[in-house]
Amino acid sequence: MQLQQFVTETIENLGGVVMPVEYALCHVLIPEAYAPYFQNKTEMELSFDFEVAQENPQSEFVTFGSYVLEQLLAIVHQQAKTAVRYAVVDRLELGNPEKKIAAFLQDEHGKLELKAERAVYGVWAVFHYHVAILADERIESTEQIWMNMVTNDVDMVMNQEQNRIMYQSDAPVSYPIPVALDMEAAFQNATLTIKKKSEQQKREQINDREIGKDIERINHYYAALIAENDKRINRKGLSEEKRQEIISKTETIKLERDKQLHEIYNKANGEVEISLDNAILYFVPLLEYTVDRHFRGNSEQLMLYYNPITKGFFRV
């Protein structure tokens, strides 16, 4: 899929209008709901060729990394409307793979021998969570965890690079998937990750030193009140009715102290509420490399995958 086609279809799917002006130049109308993404503009002229952009300086030149494309990608990734997305890669190729594989495995000893190369689909499960942290106040946020289904690991790099992914709902090519997909394991790992992250965020919001000071202050204050009542109850000539009144007051003081301490303990042990909003599967074309590593008479077979989105390798 060409870049201009992707941008045109994306704007139209958002409810906008695209009017071609000439080759690689078009006038677009952006729905008002999405205007804040484009500096509150609802009309723009877009160019998709460098020379056309120079001839039309009033236009926004759209290319990889440009402002308009970055904003469109941000919108489509936030507006999760489909459960399956197929990433579109213009060219699935890697020049001089032996040299680049050697650089990736530079910390491992031995001679490397490239045995096979094929195109496959890597699969990423993206879990979108709603998180609420209850401490001093209720703080809500949305989080997403990207799980590499080939390795069943959290993938921070794909999370960071997600705005570089152009996709469509139908598979543009037919590639094999190199592993059996385990959605249950991916979901469990993703949920465990978001729980740990949320607990860490909760701890960062809590000032242990200030809480300790509050506990000390409350205990000191109510201890002084109780001590004063103890002095009053030991006075001579006190009637039984007055003694019971002082005893009741002491119990009330203790209840009030315990209530305030309980509120502080709740603050220190604030709750975390996590719910799953949705999940999306991304199918991304990868290059799979089978590599033999020979070292001191022993051989080991490695499976490496080149990801054109991140421009890097990962291994199983």
C-alpha positions as CSV (number, residue, x, y, z in Angstrom):
1,M,0.0,0.0,0.0
2,Q,1.4,3.4,-1.0
3,L,1.7,6.1,1.6
4,Q,-0.8,8.4,-0.2
5,Q,-3.3,5.6,-0.4
6,F,-2.9,4.9,3.4
7,V,-3.3,8.5,4.3
8,T,-6.4,8.9,2.0
9,E,-8.1,5.8,3.3
10,T,-7.4,6.8,6.9
11,I,-8.8,10.3,6.6
12,E,-11.9,9.0,4.8
13,N,-12.4,6.3,7.5
14,L,-12.3,9.0,10.1
15,G,-15.1,10.8,8.3
16,G,-13.0,13.3,6.4
17,V,-12.9,14.2,2.7
18,V,-10.0,14.0,0.3
19,M,-10.1,15.9,-3.0
20,P,-7.2,15.3,-5.4
21,V,-5.8,18.5,-6.9
22,E,-3.0,17.1,-9.1
23,Y,-0.4,14.4,-9.0
24,A,0.7,13.8,-5.3
25,L,-1.3,16.8,-4.1
26,C,-4.7,16.8,-2.5
27,H,-7.0,19.0,-0.4
28,V,-8.4,17.4,2.7
29,L,-11.2,18.3,5.2
30,I,-10.6,17.0,8.7
31,P,-13.6,16.3,11.0
32,E,-13.7,18.8,13.8
33,A,-13.4,16.0,16.4
34,Y,-9.9,15.4,15.2
35,A,-8.8,19.0,14.6
36,P,-6.9,19.2,17.9
37,Y,-4.5,16.6,16.5
38,F,-3.6,19.0,13.7
39,Q,-3.2,22.3,15.6
40,N,-7.0,22.8,15.3
41,K,-6.9,22.8,11.5
42,T,-9.9,21.4,9.7
43,E,-8.6,22.0,6.1
44,M,-5.1,21.2,4.8
45,E,-3.3,20.7,1.6
46,L,-1.1,17.6,1.5
47,S,1.7,16.7,-0.8
48,F,3.3,13.3,-1.2
49,D,6.2,14.1,-3.5
50,F,9.3,16.2,-2.6
51,E,9.3,18.2,-5.8
52,V,5.5,18.7,-5.6
53,A,5.9,20.0,-2.0
54,Q,8.6,22.5,-3.2
55,E,6.3,23.7,-5.9
56,N,3.4,24.1,-3.4
57,P,5.0,25.5,-0.2
58,Q,1.5,26.0,1.3
59,S,1.1,22.2,1.5
60,E,2.1,19.8,4.2
61,F,4.7,17.4,2.9
62,V,3.7,13.9,4.1
63,T,6.4,11.3,4.4
64,F,7.6,8.9,7.1
65,G,8.3,10.8,10.3
66,S,6.3,13.9,9.2
67,Y,3.9,15.6,11.5
68,V,0.7,14.8,9.7
69,L,1.6,11.1,9.3
70,E,2.6,10.8,13.0
71,Q,-0.7,12.4,14.0
72,L,-2.8,10.1,11.8
73,L,-1.0,7.1,13.1
74,A,-1.6,8.2,16.7
75,I,-5.3,8.5,15.9
76,V,-5.7,5.1,14.3
77,H,-3.8,3.4,17.1
78,Q,-5.9,5.1,19.8
79,Q,-9.2,4.4,18.0
80,A,-9.2,0.6,18.3
81,K,-12.0,-0.5,16.1
82,T,-10.8,-3.8,14.7
83,A,-9.5,-6.9,16.5
84,V,-7.0,-7.9,13.8
85,R,-4.6,-5.7,11.9
86,Y,-2.1,-6.6,9.2
87,A,1.0,-4.4,9.0
88,V,1.9,-3.2,5.6
89,V,5.6,-3.3,4.7
90,D,6.7,-1.9,1.3
91,R,9.8,-4.1,1.0
92,L,10.5,-7.1,3.1
93,E,14.2,-7.5,2.5
94,L,17.5,-7.2,4.3
95,G,20.8,-6.4,2.6
96,N,23.8,-8.4,3.7
97,P,22.0,-10.4,6.4
98,E,25.2,-12.4,7.4
99,K,27.0,-9.2,8.4
100,K,24.0,-7.9,10.3
101,I,23.4,-11.2,12.1
102,A,27.0,-11.3,13.1
103,A,26.7,-7.8,14.6
104,F,23.6,-8.8,16.5
105,L,25.4,-11.9,17.9
106,Q,28.7,-10.2,18.4
107,D,28.9,-11.2,22.1
108,E,28.6,-14.9,21.3
109,H,31.7,-16.9,20.3
110,G,31.8,-19.2,17.3
111,K,31.5,-19.3,13.5
112,L,28.0,-18.4,12.1
113,E,26.5,-20.1,9.1
114,L,23.3,-18.9,7.6
115,K,21.2,-22.0,6.7
116,A,17.8,-20.6,5.6
117,E,15.7,-17.5,5.2
118,R,12.0,-17.1,4.8
119,A,9.2,-14.6,5.2
120,V,6.8,-15.2,8.1
121,Y,4.2,-13.4,10.1
122,G,5.2,-12.3,13.6
123,V,2.2,-11.7,15.9
124,W,1.8,-9.1,18.6
125,A,-1.1,-9.0,21.0
126,V,-1.8,-5.5,22.3
127,F,-3.8,-5.4,25.5
128,H,-5.4,-2.1,26.5
129,Y,-6.0,-1.7,30.2
130,H,-7.8,0.9,32.3
131,V,-6.0,1.5,35.6
132,A,-7.3,3.4,38.6
133,I,-5.0,4.0,41.6
134,L,-6.7,4.9,44.9
135,A,-4.4,6.7,47.3
136,D,-4.8,10.3,48.3
137,E,-7.0,10.7,45.3
138,R,-8.3,8.5,42.5
139,I,-5.9,8.6,39.5
140,E,-7.0,7.0,36.3
141,S,-5.0,6.2,33.2
142,T,-5.0,3.9,30.2
143,E,-2.1,1.6,29.6
144,Q,-1.2,-0.8,26.8
145,I,1.1,-3.9,26.9
146,W,2.6,-5.2,23.7
147,M,3.2,-9.0,23.8
148,N,5.5,-10.6,21.2
149,M,3.6,-13.9,20.6
150,V,6.6,-15.5,19.0
151,T,8.6,-15.2,22.2
152,N,5.8,-14.5,24.7
153,D,7.7,-11.5,26.0
154,V,6.7,-7.9,26.7
155,D,7.9,-5.8,23.8
156,M,8.7,-2.3,24.9
157,V,10.3,-1.4,21.5
158,M,7.2,-2.2,19.5
159,N,5.2,-0.2,22.0
160,Q,7.5,2.8,21.4
161,E,7.5,2.3,17.6
162,Q,3.8,1.6,17.1
163,N,3.2,4.9,15.3
164,R,5.3,3.6,12.4
165,I,2.9,0.8,11.7
166,M,0.6,1.2,8.7
167,Y,-1.9,-1.5,8.6
168,Q,-5.1,-2.9,6.9
169,S,-7.8,-5.2,8.0
170,D,-7.2,-7.9,5.3
171,A,-4.1,-9.9,4.9
172,P,-2.1,-8.4,1.9
173,V,0.0,-11.6,1.7
174,S,-0.1,-15.1,3.0
175,Y,2.9,-16.0,5.3
176,P,3.2,-18.8,7.8
177,I,3.2,-18.2,11.5
178,P,6.3,-19.8,13.0
179,V,4.8,-20.8,16.4
180,A,1.6,-21.9,17.9
181,L,-0.1,-18.8,19.5
182,D,-0.9,-19.0,23.2
183,M,-3.3,-16.1,23.9
184,E,-3.9,-17.2,27.5
185,A,-0.2,-17.1,28.4
186,A,0.2,-13.8,26.6
187,F,-2.8,-12.3,28.5
188,Q,-1.5,-13.7,31.9
189,N,2.0,-12.2,31.3
190,A,0.6,-8.9,30.1
191,T,-1.7,-8.6,33.2
192,L,1.1,-9.5,35.5
193,T,3.2,-6.8,33.9
194,I,0.5,-4.1,34.3
195,K,-0.1,-5.1,37.9
196,K,3.6,-4.7,38.7
197,K,3.8,-1.4,36.9
198,S,0.7,-0.1,38.6
199,E,1.9,-1.1,42.1
200,Q,5.2,0.7,41.3
201,Q,3.2,3.8,40.3
202,K,1.2,3.6,43.5
203,R,4.4,3.4,45.6
204,E,5.8,6.4,43.9
205,Q,2.7,8.4,44.8
206,I,3.1,7.6,48.5
207,N,5.5,9.6,50.6
208,D,6.5,7.1,53.3
209,R,8.4,9.8,55.3
210,E,5.3,12.1,55.4
211,I,3.1,9.2,56.3
212,G,5.4,8.3,59.2
213,K,5.3,11.9,60.4
214,D,1.5,11.9,60.2
215,I,1.3,8.7,62.3
216,E,3.7,10.0,64.9
217,R,1.8,13.3,65.1
218,I,-1.6,11.6,65.6
219,N,-0.3,9.2,68.2
220,H,1.4,12.0,70.1
221,Y,-1.8,14.2,70.0
222,Y,-4.2,11.5,71.2
223,A,-1.7,10.1,73.8
224,A,-1.7,13.6,75.3
225,L,-5.5,13.7,75.4
226,I,-5.7,10.2,77.0
227,A,-3.0,11.1,79.6
228,E,-5.0,14.2,80.5
229,N,-8.1,12.1,81.0
230,D,-6.1,9.6,83.1
231,K,-5.1,12.5,85.4
232,R,-8.7,13.6,85.8
233,I,-10.0,10.2,86.6
234,N,-7.4,9.8,89.4
235,R,-8.5,12.9,91.2
236,K,-9.9,12.5,94.8
237,G,-13.5,12.8,95.5
238,L,-14.6,12.1,91.9
239,S,-18.1,10.7,91.7
240,E,-18.8,7.4,90.0
241,E,-20.9,9.2,87.4
242,K,-18.0,11.5,86.5
243,R,-15.6,8.6,86.4
244,Q,-17.8,6.8,83.8
245,E,-18.1,10.0,81.8
246,I,-14.3,10.4,81.7
247,I,-13.9,6.7,80.8
248,S,-16.4,7.1,77.9
249,K,-14.6,10.1,76.7
250,T,-11.3,8.2,76.7
251,E,-12.9,5.5,74.6
252,T,-14.2,8.1,72.2
253,I,-10.7,9.6,71.9
254,K,-9.2,6.1,71.1
255,L,-11.9,5.5,68.5
256,E,-11.2,8.8,66.8
257,R,-7.4,8.1,66.9
258,D,-7.9,4.6,65.4
259,K,-10.1,6.1,62.7
260,Q,-7.5,8.6,61.6
261,L,-4.8,6.0,61.7
262,H,-6.9,3.7,59.6
263,E,-7.3,6.5,57.0
264,I,-3.5,6.9,56.9
265,Y,-2.9,3.1,56.5
266,N,-5.5,3.1,53.6
267,K,-3.5,5.9,52.0
268,A,-0.3,3.9,52.4
269,N,-1.8,0.8,51.0
270,G,-3.9,2.4,48.3
271,E,-5.8,0.0,46.0
272,V,-5.2,-0.6,42.3
273,E,-8.1,-1.4,40.0
274,I,-7.3,-2.9,36.6
275,S,-9.7,-3.8,33.8
276,L,-9.1,-4.9,30.3
277,D,-10.7,-2.5,27.7
278,N,-9.8,-4.4,24.5
279,A,-7.1,-6.4,22.7
280,I,-5.8,-6.2,19.2
281,L,-3.7,-8.7,17.2
282,Y,-1.0,-7.2,14.8
283,F,0.4,-9.5,12.1
284,V,3.7,-8.1,11.0
285,P,5.8,-9.5,8.2
286,L,9.2,-10.7,9.4
287,L,12.3,-12.3,8.0
288,E,13.1,-15.6,9.7
289,Y,16.7,-16.7,9.7
290,T,18.0,-20.2,10.6
291,V,21.6,-19.9,11.7
292,D,24.1,-22.6,12.8
293,R,26.7,-21.5,15.4
294,H,29.8,-23.7,15.5
295,F,32.1,-23.4,18.5
296,R,34.8,-25.8,19.7
297,G,33.4,-28.8,17.9
298,N,29.8,-28.1,19.0
299,S,27.0,-26.8,16.9
300,E,23.9,-24.9,17.9
301,Q,20.9,-23.9,15.7
302,L,19.5,-20.4,16.3
303,M,16.2,-18.9,15.1
304,L,16.4,-15.2,14.5
305,Y,13.8,-12.8,13.3
306,Y,14.3,-9.4,11.6
307,N,11.5,-6.9,12.3
308,P,11.2,-4.2,9.6
309,I,9.2,-2.0,11.9
310,T,11.9,-1.7,14.6
311,K,14.8,-2.4,12.1
312,G,16.2,-4.9,14.5
313,F,16.5,-8.6,15.4
314,F,15.0,-10.8,18.1
315,R,15.6,-14.4,18.8
316,V,13.7,-17.4,20.2
